[in-house]
Amino acid sequence: MTGNALLDLLILALPAALARLWWTGAKARELAIQHARTACRQRQLQFLDQTVSLSRMKPTRSSQGHACFKREYGFEFTDEGQFRDTASVTMHGHALQRVHFPYTRDNEGNRIYVH
């Protein structure tokens, strides 16, 4: 290709690394959508727009010591159909770390905010 072995390797490795990053990100996003949908259904909330958006991503290590990304996705939901609230799903690689809602309800239906 260019005559320089290191440059040739870089030219081949960079697109492969970007494709892998995209592929693993797409899989993590699909899993985050499923977890958000399930969490909303369990809390009797409506999952709005049927999607999540990536809000934060950083490299980290999995529990087995492998390199992976910790991704935080935001999504919107409603409980009464009047207001849109936001929540988040945190994925550690392809494993769910947590689903965080900003509040819960007490027995009378009042919002109790969680920090």
Number of C-alpha atoms within 10 A of each C-alpha: 8 8 7 8 10 9 12 12 11 11 13 10 12 11 11 12 11 10 12 12 13 12 12 15 18 12 12 23 22 15 17 30 20 15 18 27 20 14 18 21 12 9 11 11 16 18 21 17 9 13 17 23 15 16 13 12 15 10 12 15 13 15 9 6 8 10 12 16 21 21 24 22 22 20 24 21 21 16 14 9 10 7 9 14 14 13 17 21 26 24 22 21 22 20 13 16 14 15 18 16 19 13 14 12 11 9 6 6 8 10 12 11 10 9 7
